């Protein structure tokens, strides 16, 4: 990859290299509609048939494998997707069309079936003149998204169609260059996905450790043996039997709970050129791991002065308190928050990673204490009244020692993911416009 000198020509889509051509998506492929699976067969249980929805697309494109939906309905064979299939979303619930039209690739199935649901389009290539991986990246460019959103129908829910997508024009390099461009971008994506998978494994280890020690009470005793199953003394409490020496308190008695607000958007001095992180639940909605490194919007010092909770320190646990309840992260940067959060400041005696995992295991209780007619919300008073088991200091220290090591590795991986994502997102428009060229001789 280099910035070699290139001669450009003017075209209807702007300047492109002389040897490139202007083509339409529809010149090379068709887009197949999905199947209308029946709602009566939808399931919340993890079973073989995974029903893909627009929620399985990341902002900016790519496959999002959390919060999967399932169906017990037997799928038609033609609507079972294969690993590597390229799909696009044709419906978007967000105001900005954050995922509309973007592409994603079907991941390895691991003995599951990914089902081609309605409002999802499947690319069916009809030409050998184009590299499918290159088209995948064309469908992740900002220019393409602007085109699709600009021609979308609907206001609250935006829709596009195969015919609209097929009209998009792009600059097409020779096939060897297409292949190289796709290889470069996909290699960055693969490294990002590897780090994301590593973080999922690290989180699973931490959650399993928390459950074994603080739910099943099988933390190591003084002999290094599992406490409960080795005959460790259990005593009665208002939350059932707990290990001797452990306490029952309310969460409000062991942490500091704060809320936030939104500085007036009518006052530019609160927002213009702001450098202070200001977090909304949306910032947490697309996190791969419970680590907040950045926020979409920033505020000024004047904007911060309007928020009673002020600037919260690094290490604050953030829990979205409405729309929906349950997004979780530990902030790795000082941050201010809007009104959609319960912010939890922990002291040295109760580690923040313990509180994060406690919330995960008690999210059902938290949601049950929510109120509201238009949308459910858990307020600070109700949250602070929830009872929590406090282990002895030895168990907490040992958990922190192990869990902190895991969490630090997660943070390190997330920092690398952020850097790689920025490199990929910076290269994408330059490669697709010919401003950076890939030498053909790298192709075999």
Secondary structure, DSSP 8 states (H G I E B T S, - for coil): -B-----EEEETTEEEETT-EEEEGGGTEEEE--B---GGGEESS--SEEE--GGGB-TTSSB--SS-EEE-S---GGGB--TT-EEEE-EE-STT-SSTT-EEE----TT-EEE-BTTEEEEEE--SSS-HHHHHHHTTSHHHHHHHHHT-B-SSSEE--HHHHHT-EEEE--HHHHHHHHHHHHHHHHHHHHHHHHHHHHHHHHHHHHHHHHTS---B-TTSSBTTTTT--EE--TTS-EETT-EEEEGGGTEEEE------TT-GGGTTT--EEEE-HHHHHT-SSSEE---SEEE-HHHHTT-TT--B-TT-EEEEEBSSEEEEEEESS-BEE-TTEEEEEE-TTS-HHHHHHHHHHTHHHHHHT-B-SSS-B--HHHHHT-EEEE--HHHHHHHHHHHHHHHHHHHHHHHHHHHHHHHHHHHHHHHHHTSSB--GGG--
